[in-house]
Amino acid sequence: MQIEYRDLGTMEYEACWQLQQELFDALLARKRASERTADEKAGTLLLVEHLPVYTLGKSGKPDNLLVSQAALEQMGARFFHIDRGGDITFHGPGQLVGYPILDLEQIGIGLRDYIDALEEAVIRTVAHYGIVAGRVAGASGVWLDEKSSTPRKICAIGVRASRFVTMHGFALNVTTDLAWFGRINPCGFVDRGVTSIEKEIGSKPSMEEVKGLITNHLCEILNVKIYK
């Protein structure tokens, strides 16, 4: 099973959201029309860094944005309501955002196992840098010190699916300026922190290396070939 990989570099959130939607709609339309062939790719993986932007999921609470949208614009950030699960989060430079637009039925995996696979790919990726990460019951994403009273999140995950076709995905803090998270209650939590690979190891990892690691781990976990 094959998945196309596109490295988008740095892209404005709105343009990337439109690209995601186009790929999602096309894959869903082919599925509804039963136009798939045995050798057709199972979807596309987009990897990107965004300019500063805050996104609020469909079940999120607007009060978790702690400053006005006008104030955000003065800081050089934008704000969007979007159709993924989860609450509010930040995307910006130094953060690796992955948008897998996949037909899970073609891959042979359910939605819950798919979210677990995204989390596991991140857990294995940060382990390369000596970071021990895991999951928190009832909270999506990847966390450090997850068994403590104050875990901190290194990767947010929010997914939308229709007929087992997915969009949105994960946002891994690599060298992200964590001050941006001070303007929100990240993912709706007021008692948990955020972190990055850089903060944990005290040095800046290569974004290209992180992209390669996470792509390889997704190949292994989903049992697919990801190609450019």
C-alpha positions in Angstrom: 0.0 0.0 0.0 1.4 3.4 -1.0 0.9 6.9 0.3 2.2 10.0 -1.5 4.4 12.4 0.5 4.5 16.1 -0.1 6.8 18.4 1.8 5.2 21.8 1.6 7.9 23.7 3.4 6.4 26.8 5.0 2.8 27.6 4.0 0.0 29.9 5.2 -2.6 27.9 7.1 -5.5 28.9 4.9 -3.9 27.8 1.6 -2.9 24.5 3.2 -6.4 23.9 4.6 -7.8 24.4 1.1 -5.3 21.9 -0.3 -6.2 19.4 2.4 -9.9 19.9 1.6 -9.3 19.3 -2.1 -7.4 16.1 -1.5 -10.0 14.9 1.0 -12.9 15.6 -1.3 -11.3 13.9 -4.2 -10.4 10.8 -2.2 -13.9 10.6 -0.7 -15.5 11.1 -4.1 -13.5 8.2 -5.6 -14.4 6.1 -2.7 -18.1 6.9 -3.0 -18.0 6.2 -6.7 -16.2 2.9 -6.1 -13.5 4.1 -8.6 -10.5 2.7 -6.7 -8.2 0.2 -8.3 -6.0 -2.4 -6.6 -2.8 -0.4 -7.2 -4.2 3.1 -6.3 -2.5 5.0 -3.6 -4.3 5.1 -0.2 -3.9 8.9 0.1 -1.4 11.7 0.7 0.8 12.8 3.6 1.4 16.6 3.8 4.2 17.9 6.0 4.4 21.6 6.6 5.4 24.5 8.9 2.8 27.3 9.2 3.1 31.0 9.9 1.6 31.8 13.3 -2.0 30.7 13.5 -4.5 29.5 16.2 -7.1 27.0 15.3 -10.2 26.1 17.3 -11.8 22.6 16.8 -15.6 22.1 16.3 -16.0 21.1 20.0 -13.7 23.8 21.3 -14.6 26.7 23.6 -13.8 30.2 22.4 -13.0 31.2 25.9 -9.8 29.2 25.7 -8.4 32.0 23.5 -7.2 34.4 26.1 -6.6 37.5 24.0 -8.7 39.1 21.3 -8.5 38.3 17.6 -7.4 41.9 17.0 -4.5 41.4 19.5 -3.5 38.3 17.7 -3.4 40.1 14.4 -1.1 42.8 15.9 1.2 40.0 17.0 1.2 38.6 13.4 -1.0 35.6 14.0 -4.3 34.5 12.5 -7.3 32.6 13.9 -9.6 29.9 12.4 -12.5 27.8 13.4 -12.0 24.4 11.8 -13.8 21.1 11.5 -11.4 18.8 13.4 -11.9 17.3 16.8 -10.2 18.9 19.9 -10.1 22.4 21.3 -7.7 25.3 20.5 -4.0 24.9 19.5 -1.2 26.9 17.9 0.7 26.3 14.7 3.8 28.2 13.8 7.5 28.1 12.8 9.5 25.3 14.3 6.5 23.1 14.6 6.2 20.0 12.3 2.5 19.7 11.2 1.4 16.5 9.5 -1.8 16.2 7.5 -2.4 12.6 6.4 -5.4 12.4 4.0 -5.9 8.7 4.0 -8.5 6.0 3.2 -8.2 3.9 6.4 -10.3 1.1 5.0 -7.8 0.7 2.1 -5.0 0.6 4.7 -7.0 -1.8 6.9 -7.1 0.2 10.1 -9.9 1.7 12.2 -10.1 5.3 13.4 -9.1 4.7 17.0 -6.1 2.6 15.9 -5.2 5.3 13.4 -5.0 7.9 16.1 -2.9 5.5 18.2 -0.6 5.1 15.2 -0.1 8.8 14.9 0.7 9.0 18.6 3.1 6.1 18.4 5.0 7.6 15.4 5.6 10.7 17.5 6.5 8.7 20.6 9.1 6.8 18.6 10.4 10.0 16.9 11.0 11.9 20.2 12.6 8.7 21.7 15.4 9.2 19.1 16.3 12.3 21.1 16.2 10.5 24.4 12.8 11.9 25.3 10.4 9.5 27.0 6.8 10.3 26.0 3.4 8.6 26.3 -0.3 9.0 26.4 -2.7 10.5 28.9 -6.1 8.8 29.4 -8.9 10.9 28.0 -6.6 13.4 26.3 -5.3 13.0 22.8 -1.8 13.8 21.7 1.7 12.9 23.1 2.8 13.9 26.6 5.8 14.0 28.8 5.6 13.1 32.5 2.1 11.8 31.6 1.7 10.0 34.9 2.4 13.2 37.0 -0.2 15.8 38.1 1.2 18.3 35.6 2.0 16.5 32.3 3.2 18.6 29.4 2.2 18.1 25.7 4.8 17.9 23.0 2.4 17.0 20.2 -1.3 17.8 19.6 -3.5 15.5 17.5 -6.9 16.3 16.0 -8.6 14.4 13.2 -11.7 14.6 11.1 -13.0 11.5 9.3 -15.8 10.7 6.9 -16.4 7.2 5.6 -13.0 6.4 7.1 -11.2 9.1 5.0 -9.1 11.3 7.2 -7.9 14.9 7.3 -6.1 17.2 9.8 -3.5 15.3 11.9 -0.7 16.1 14.3 1.5 19.1 15.3 4.8 18.2 16.9 6.8 21.0 18.6 10.3 20.8 17.4 11.8 24.2 17.9 8.5 26.1 18.4 8.5 29.4 20.3 6.4 28.2 23.3 5.5 31.7 24.3 2.7 31.6 21.6 0.9 29.0 23.8 0.7 31.6 26.6 -2.2 33.3 24.8 -4.5 30.2 25.0 -5.5 27.3 27.2 -3.7 24.7 25.0 -6.2 22.0 23.9 -8.6 23.4 26.6 -6.4 22.5 29.6 -5.6 25.1 32.3 -3.4 22.8 34.5 -1.0 21.2 31.9 1.9 22.6 30.0 3.5 22.4 26.6 7.1 21.6 25.6 9.2 21.0 22.5 12.1 18.7 21.5 14.4 21.7 21.7 13.3 22.6 25.2 13.8 19.0 26.4 17.2 18.4 25.0 18.7 21.9 25.0 19.6 22.0 21.4 17.9 22.5 18.0 17.3 19.3 16.1 17.2 19.4 12.3 13.6 19.7 11.0 14.6 17.6 8.0 15.8 14.8 10.3 12.5 15.0 12.3 10.5 14.7 9.1 12.5 11.7 8.0 12.1 10.0 11.4 8.3 10.5 11.6 7.8 9.4 8.0 9.8 6.2 8.5 7.8 5.4 11.7 4.5 6.0 10.0 5.6 3.5 7.3 6.4 0.9 9.9 3.3 1.3 12.0 0.8 1.6 9.2 2.6 -1.0 7.1 2.7 1.3 4.0 5.2 2.8 1.6 5.4 6.6 1.7 6.9 8.0 -1.5 7.6 11.4 -3.0 
